[in-house]
Amino acid sequence: MKTINRINSLDVLAIEHRDFKAKILLQGAQLIDFSTAEHPNNWLFVSSANEYISGKPIRGGVPICWPIFGAFDKNPVAVQSSFPAKVNPETLEKTPPENHGFARHSIWQLDDVKEHPDSMTAALSLDIADLSELYGNKLNVKVLFTFSKSGFNIELTTTNNDSKTLTFSQALHTYFSTSNIQQSSITGFENQNYVDALTADWETKKQNGKINFSEDVDRIYKLGSNCIINTPDSALTLSAQNSNSTVVWNPWIAKSQRLSQFNDDDYLKMLCVETANALDDAVTLEPRQTHTLRLSVTQN
Ligand code: TA6
């Protein structure tokens, strides 16, 4: 069953099946709730501090960071030249594209919801041409969600509609829920290099053992998110295709007090594992070329 409801000023697609439930905000095509009959609590973290007002990204679920991941000036030159800063003709003041791109606070079109014997799919797309003279008609983006009793899949497909090569960065910025961050860990990145975004010059370091959480963490691992997230409540398996970066983030105490739409103690209840193509892993598309980023999340 599918219905369109509202949370404050935002439309939300609610999907109900005997084996699973899901909710997707049309703003940002943002999955904010997924659970199964067997694992009935929301697998995703969503802050109770969210206001659900138009144009303001929701903190939690799976924000789609696109066509830029992170801060514009931390992106490679190829991304910066694909999406140049906007110049005010009078003042010549430059306004760079916003952190994490515009997709996550734009209204996506719901193209299709299909029921299958053991799964349901929801397809959404974003009409770039209407969004901004900077991006109009350059890129096309759509997302396909597949829900089943074992978990959810997300496929984010980008097509280059321009006559020249374009480079973009991206992330499925997934917030996972935990009842105790200090008893949570991630395995699968042992001995891997990562960029520590908390250091002044974004030092490269090596991961020793599993990833634990006892302080501010903001790391970009140089490989796709094929890992296991262990919390006191669940053991989630993530597998990704066409992703060469994974961002692991927990803001911890001080940053939690500064973040919008986030309670001071929310850091105790969440961890982000973001399936991405960031920094030098940004994706270059020739004209008419297509790229699909895939994430599968299942519970053992
Ligand atoms: O998760 C990686 C990250 O880039 C962090 O550095 C932090 O900024 C986080 O995203 C949240 O960003 P937001 O714009 O949603 O507050």
Boltz pocket constraint, residues with backbone or C-beta under 6 A from the ligand:
constraints:
  - pocket:
      binder: B
      contacts: [[A, 70], [A, 99], [A, 100], [A, 197], [A, 218], [A, 247], [A, 248], [A, 249], [A, 259], [A, 272], [A, 274]]
      max_distance: 6.0
